[in-house]
Amino acid sequence: MFLGPLFVLGMVYIFLATTTTNKKEWNVILFDKKEIFDTKITPNPPENLSFFFINAFIDYDEFAHQEKYQKYDISVWINEKIVSNKKVMVTYREKLPEHVKRQIIFLVERRMEEIMVDQFTDLSVEKFREIKQSLNFDFRDAYDPKNEKSNTASWVGFSFGALIILFVFMFGMTILRSVSREKSNRIVEVLLSSVNAKQLLTGKVLGIGFSAIVQFAVWTLIVGAGLAIFRSTVFPDMFSAELVADAVNNVNYSAELATQSPFVDLIFNQIQYTNMLLFFALFFIGAYLFYGAFFAMIGASMGSESDGQQFIIPLSLLLLASILSGYFVVYSPSTTLAMWLSYIPFTSPMVMMIELSNGFEDGNAWQLFLSLAILFISAFLMLILAGRIYKNGLLRFNHRLKLKMLIKWMKK
């Protein structure tokens, strides 16, 4: 009765704790060339914000990359036309929590109100606030102020990760149905007269796994051949040397071509198929062995064919959670939760395919191999536990499956 809501509250707490930044203090620099704010923002700034003024107006690239500005986390551009256009540009190095955004908006607007009242009206500040127009704040990434970054690469990785989860679910269910069918038909009693339970489990998991790899290889060959045919026959003009030369010589035509066929450019030019397919295969094998162990132990421990539904549903939810974790990482790649999801074996196949498609910074490729190592070690440990449950539950019939029973079988 109480475990369900407590679990939900725990998950909410973990989500909130890991998706917020750990940064406690922010250095804010205001570029105010005309000294409109007169180097003042508020007499009592919040403890988490420190303000600095410079009577200059630099471009966004200088703030992002020049060494002397690296100590500042946030920049605010006070343009001389702020009185008329009501626009304020704010850039950040690290994604800002909502409360920090609200603090900056509140303080800049309050200071602007004081300036407007002092220089342009005879009203009190309170009366002016009743008729004033709010400023328009534009928050942007300091390293991408024009919002040119695209998450297309992330969605490519998401697609590869979703295929892993799809294949794992399909062939995991094949393992479960095969084990439960052999058990209900008593065929397993005949099989165990020739081999032991661990050998039977290993053969079943590996056999179905090999069929999955063969199917994956067939899919790859068919899709690869199809793309090659498209490129050479159906859409030859898009890749001809004459078209490329025209695009180089004609900037407008090149831009038009790029806007007309971004999908073609993505499929044929941007995806690194060698790396993606190699690690797709490795993460699929690891995920299949890891999740396959769960499907095998559920199939072996069921007292009847419908008895294991109570455990299949949570397992299916875990696979769904893996897909949702990929969706989360596409839009919040720099959070603490995203980092942990890339190492947890339940979600790492999905998340790491997204990370791989985006590329790793120099010296960070070890994260990919660490995640892969954790996944295979976890799969090996799960296969050991599955072997114990498989051995203890395979010849038991007409019992009610309980979690307490599974734990007891794991210890034997």
VOGU-3710 file (C-alpha; in Angstrom, 3 decimals, decimal comma):
1> mflgplfvlg> 0,000/0,000/0,000  2,743/2,452/0,978  5,602/1,235/-1,227  4,009/2,476/-4,482  3,601/6,169/-3,550  6,945/6,190/-1,701  8,633/4,824/-4,822  6,966/7,510/-6,967  8,055/10,249/-4,528  11,583/8,859/-4,536
11> mvyiflattt> 11,726/8,899/-8,325  10,405/12,480/-8,402  13,074/13,538/-5,894  15,860/11,859/-7,882  14,601/13,477/-11,096  14,468/16,958/-9,564  17,829/16,548/-7,831  19,661/15,347/-10,915  18,110/17,600/-13,556  18,998/20,824/-11,787
21> tnkkewnvil> 22,445/22,340/-11,945  24,816/22,011/-9,009  26,125/25,555/-9,501  25,352/27,794/-6,505  26,933/31,124/-7,525  26,738/32,889/-10,880  28,918/35,725/-12,137  26,919/38,110/-14,333  28,594/40,652/-16,592  26,596/43,538/-18,060
31> fdkkeifdtk> 27,891/45,114/-21,263  26,644/48,706/-20,990  28,589/50,849/-23,455  26,487/53,998/-22,939  26,424/53,431/-19,159  22,636/53,489/-19,158  22,538/51,583/-15,885  25,338/53,759/-14,391  27,095/50,588/-13,063  24,143/49,936/-10,758
41> itpnppenls> 21,690/47,057/-10,695  20,459/46,747/-7,109  21,779/47,751/-3,681  21,005/44,282/-2,311  21,864/41,631/-4,922  20,920/38,003/-4,240  23,589/35,852/-2,631  23,780/33,577/-5,680  24,405/36,414/-8,188  27,461/38,667/-8,518
51> fffinafidy> 27,214/41,568/-10,990  30,029/43,234/-12,956  29,825/46,131/-15,424  31,909/46,924/-18,522  31,341/50,067/-20,589  31,893/48,230/-23,862  29,810/46,319/-26,367  31,613/43,207/-27,643  30,276/40,567/-29,983  28,970/37,219/-28,771
61> defahqekyq> 31,948/35,246/-30,034  34,366/37,304/-27,927  32,394/36,638/-24,751  32,186/32,930/-25,541  35,860/32,346/-26,298  38,128/35,112/-25,001  40,001/34,099/-21,873  39,313/37,283/-19,904  35,571/36,606/-20,007  35,698/32,927/-19,037
71> kydisvwine> 35,080/33,674/-15,342  31,649/35,111/-16,163  28,753/32,656/-16,400  26,085/35,006/-17,754  26,230/38,081/-19,960  23,569/40,775/-20,309  23,707/43,193/-23,256  22,265/46,642/-22,429  21,780/48,109/-25,888  21,483/51,881/-26,278
81> kivsnkkvmv> 18,099/51,304/-27,976  16,697/49,420/-25,007  14,342/52,296/-24,215  12,639/52,020/-27,606  12,916/48,366/-28,611  12,522/46,892/-25,105  14,892/44,012/-25,950  17,550/42,489/-23,709  19,907/39,773/-24,890  21,179/37,325/-22,250
91> tyreklpehv> 23,676/34,540/-22,964  24,816/31,746/-20,673  27,593/29,175/-20,636  25,572/26,609/-18,702  21,825/26,152/-18,967  20,150/28,400/-16,398  17,679/27,201/-13,775  14,321/28,923/-13,951  14,777/30,767/-10,661  18,028/32,367/-11,925
101> krqiiflver> 16,267/33,494/-15,107  13,495/35,048/-13,027  16,019/36,826/-10,798  17,823/38,400/-13,765  14,552/39,476/-15,403  13,294/40,984/-12,149  16,499/42,914/-11,357  17,085/44,279/-14,870  13,439/45,363/-15,219  13,448/47,041/-11,803
111> rmeeimvdqf> 16,616/48,958/-12,663  15,156/49,972/-16,021  12,021/51,234/-14,282  14,117/53,450/-12,010  15,965/54,904/-15,022  12,757/55,566/-16,983  11,091/57,268/-14,011  14,156/59,371/-13,277  14,829/60,533/-16,845  11,551/60,524/-18,754
121> tdlsvekfre> 8,561/60,931/-16,430  7,340/62,728/-13,349  5,502/59,658/-12,096  6,380/57,626/-9,059  7,878/54,204/-9,574  4,642/52,571/-8,416  2,512/54,533/-10,908  4,968/53,923/-13,707  4,825/50,138/-13,131  1,081/50,255/-13,792
131> ikqslnfdfr> 1,549/51,576/-17,339  5,031/50,380/-18,298  5,813/47,823/-20,966  7,817/44,796/-19,916  11,202/44,116/-21,441  11,616/41,213/-23,850  14,395/38,912/-22,649  16,078/36,563/-25,086  18,106/33,831/-23,339  20,588/32,024/-25,572
141> daydpkneks> 23,540/29,670/-25,364  26,784/31,676/-25,405  28,314/29,144/-27,774  25,312/29,207/-30,109  23,749/32,692/-29,925  22,068/32,321/-33,333  20,433/28,996/-32,376  22,153/27,251/-35,250  22,712/23,999/-33,415  20,548/21,167/-34,565
151> ntaswvgfsf> 19,575/18,098/-32,594  19,270/16,119/-35,823  22,337/14,076/-34,872  20,745/13,307/-31,500  17,608/11,994/-33,209  19,776/9,768/-35,413  21,279/8,234/-32,261  17,805/8,032/-30,734  16,636/6,030/-33,757  19,528/3,588/-33,437
161> galiilfvfm> 18,862/3,244/-29,698  15,155/2,682/-30,270  16,023/-0,113/-32,711  18,126/-1,746/-29,989  15,217/-1,623/-27,552  12,825/-2,922/-30,223  15,081/-5,867/-31,080  15,683/-6,626/-27,395  11,949/-6,688/-26,672  11,155/-8,831/-29,724
171> fgmtilrsvs> 13,794/-11,467/-29,057  13,421/-11,253/-25,279  9,775/-12,189/-25,678  10,905/-15,014/-27,976  13,076/-16,353/-25,142  10,231/-16,080/-22,648  7,663/-17,781/-24,893  10,118/-20,547/-25,814  10,972/-21,312/-22,191  7,360/-21,177/-20,961
181> reksnrivev> 6,149/-23,340/-23,880  8,788/-26,007/-23,281  7,965/-25,957/-19,585  4,175/-26,198/-20,024  4,538/-29,025/-22,597  6,980/-30,878/-20,309  9,510/-30,996/-23,172  12,045/-29,508/-20,794  12,062/-32,749/-18,770  13,318/-34,593/-21,839
191> llssvnakql> 15,895/-31,906/-22,612  17,259/-31,944/-19,076  17,959/-35,652/-19,369  20,652/-34,774/-21,944  22,001/-31,392/-20,774  22,006/-29,487/-17,505  19,947/-26,346/-16,881  22,807/-23,871/-17,375  23,768/-25,414/-20,706  20,134/-25,292/-21,820
201> ltgkvlgigf> 19,839/-21,629/-20,820  23,108/-20,714/-22,547  22,118/-22,520/-25,727  18,698/-20,901/-25,817  19,962/-17,346/-25,220  22,852/-17,696/-27,679  20,731/-19,455/-30,308  18,046/-16,786/-30,321  20,772/-14,139/-30,125  22,468/-15,494/-33,258
211> saivqfavwt> 19,144/-15,388/-35,101  18,750/-11,763/-33,990  22,214/-10,884/-35,308  21,445/-12,613/-38,614  18,211/-10,651/-38,909  20,046/-7,449/-38,059  22,668/-8,228/-40,740  19,948/-8,915/-43,316  18,237/-5,630/-42,461  21,562/-3,788/-42,795
221> livgaglaif> 22,309/-5,336/-46,188  18,833/-4,647/-47,553  18,734/-1,044/-46,306  22,317/-0,405/-47,443  21,625/-1,827/-50,894  18,427/0,193/-51,117  20,215/3,449/-50,255  22,927/2,677/-52,820  20,270/2,061/-55,489  18,521/5,327/-54,580
231> rstvfpdmfs> 21,779/7,191/-54,897  22,758/5,730/-58,271  19,406/5,344/-60,045  16,369/6,984/-58,453  18,030/10,260/-57,346  21,223/10,463/-59,427  20,974/14,216/-60,024  21,370/14,972/-56,336  24,889/13,522/-56,313  26,203/14,293/-59,793
241> aelvadavnn> 29,528/16,105/-60,226  27,830/18,756/-62,361  25,359/19,561/-59,617  28,135/19,864/-57,024  30,081/22,230/-59,326  26,999/24,368/-59,876  26,381/24,520/-56,142  29,948/25,655/-55,478  29,739/28,390/-58,119  26,267/29,539/-57,175
251> vnysaelatq> 25,867/30,397/-53,496  22,123/31,004/-53,738  21,560/27,730/-55,535  23,675/25,914/-52,966  21,643/27,367/-50,122  18,410/26,474/-51,917  19,636/22,920/-52,452  20,540/22,608/-48,785  17,075/23,701/-47,716  15,364/21,438/-50,218
261> spfvdlifnq> 17,067/18,161/-49,268  18,410/18,168/-45,675  17,203/14,599/-45,229  19,237/13,446/-48,222  22,315/15,180/-46,861  21,743/13,571/-43,463  21,293/10,044/-44,789  24,153/10,043/-47,289  26,707/12,440/-45,822  26,328/13,110/-42,099
271> iqytnmllff> 25,794/9,679/-40,508  29,022/7,789/-39,788  27,661/4,355/-40,544  30,816/2,417/-39,666  30,988/3,685/-36,080  27,235/3,697/-35,568  26,714/0,140/-36,841  29,733/-1,228/-34,959  28,649/0,152/-31,590  25,003/-0,558/-32,405
281> alffigaylf> 25,959/-4,242/-32,660  28,028/-4,141/-29,442  25,369/-2,369/-27,398  22,668/-4,610/-28,846  24,593/-7,743/-27,788  25,122/-6,340/-24,293  21,496/-5,203/-23,940  20,174/-8,474/-25,333  22,200/-10,560/-22,855  21,257/-8,222/-19,983
291> ygaffamiga> 17,521/-8,094/-20,666  17,440/-11,640/-22,057  18,458/-12,908/-18,633  15,333/-11,289/-17,163  13,055/-12,779/-19,804  14,608/-16,236/-19,310  14,234/-16,198/-15,537  10,594/-15,077/-15,786  9,812/-17,843/-18,269  11,501/-20,511/-16,129
301> smgsesdgqq> 9,911/-19,415/-12,861  6,283/-19,161/-14,037  3,911/-21,641/-12,463  1,506/-21,228/-15,372  1,640/-19,444/-18,722  -0,335/-16,447/-17,419  1,457/-16,288/-14,066  4,420/-14,248/-15,303  2,377/-11,264/-16,519  2,927/-9,461/-13,222
311> fiiplsllll> 6,679/-9,472/-13,905  6,499/-8,865/-17,671  4,728/-5,534/-17,164  7,511/-3,999/-14,981  10,117/-5,303/-17,428  8,245/-3,715/-20,324  8,068/-0,460/-18,364  11,843/-0,579/-17,929  12,255/-0,828/-21,696  9,823/2,057/-22,124
321> asilsgyfvv> 11,760/4,064/-19,531  14,900/3,452/-21,574  13,253/5,047/-24,625  12,014/7,972/-22,512  15,527/8,439/-21,130  16,754/8,861/-24,703  14,090/11,515/-25,330  15,208/13,309/-22,167  18,892/13,237/-23,153  18,131/14,675/-26,615
331> yspsttlamw> 16,812/17,856/-24,982  18,872/17,919/-21,751  22,264/16,414/-22,622  24,304/18,288/-19,996  22,401/17,358/-16,830  23,635/15,100/-14,065  20,814/12,656/-14,770  21,924/12,350/-18,408  25,415/11,412/-17,230  24,126/8,665/-14,922
341> lsyipftspm> 21,737/7,324/-17,549  24,707/6,758/-19,869  26,214/4,269/-17,381  23,136/2,516/-15,955  22,802/-0,757/-17,936  19,013/-0,413/-18,233  19,357/2,832/-20,219  22,969/3,020/-21,448  22,329/1,366/-24,881  19,841/4,085/-25,769
351> vmmielsngf> 21,700/7,036/-24,227  25,144/6,086/-25,518  23,917/5,804/-29,107  22,760/9,425/-28,783  26,105/10,460/-27,292  27,944/8,622/-30,060  25,930/10,306/-32,806  26,732/13,724/-31,303  30,414/12,853/-30,989  32,704/12,985/-27,963
361> edgnawqlfl> 35,079/15,795/-27,147  38,802/15,042/-27,309  39,813/12,780/-24,448  36,238/11,775/-23,501  35,876/8,673/-25,668  36,654/6,574/-22,577  33,064/7,231/-21,438  31,791/5,115/-24,330  34,025/2,162/-23,486  33,319/2,457/-19,748
371> slailfisaf> 29,577/2,321/-20,424  30,074/-0,684/-22,687  32,178/-2,457/-20,032  29,565/-1,816/-17,310  26,839/-3,155/-19,605  28,666/-6,430/-20,354  29,711/-6,970/-16,719  26,100/-6,396/-15,631  24,887/-8,803/-18,325  27,331/-11,479/-17,117
381> lmlilagriy> 26,153/-11,086/-13,500  22,504/-11,193/-14,544  23,087/-14,375/-16,540  24,557/-15,997/-13,418  21,468/-15,046/-11,392  19,211/-16,133/-14,245  20,999/-19,491/-14,311  20,159/-20,079/-10,649  16,495/-19,207/-11,084  16,359/-21,191/-14,319
391> kngllrfnhr> 17,758/-24,256/-12,569  15,449/-24,015/-9,545  12,244/-23,045/-11,335  12,347/-25,061/-14,538  10,862/-28,252/-13,070  8,384/-26,572/-10,718  4,737/-26,444/-11,794  1,412/-25,042/-10,584  2,992/-22,724/-8,022  2,223/-19,039/-7,507
401> lklkmlikwm> 5,144/-16,877/-8,544  6,251/-14,458/-5,842  9,213/-12,126/-5,489  10,173/-13,843/-2,223  10,444/-17,149/-4,092  12,699/-15,608/-6,758  15,049/-14,230/-4,114  15,191/-17,636/-2,422  16,082/-19,322/-5,733  18,822/-16,747/-6,395
411> kk> 20,555/-17,736/-3,172  20,574/-21,450/-3,936
//
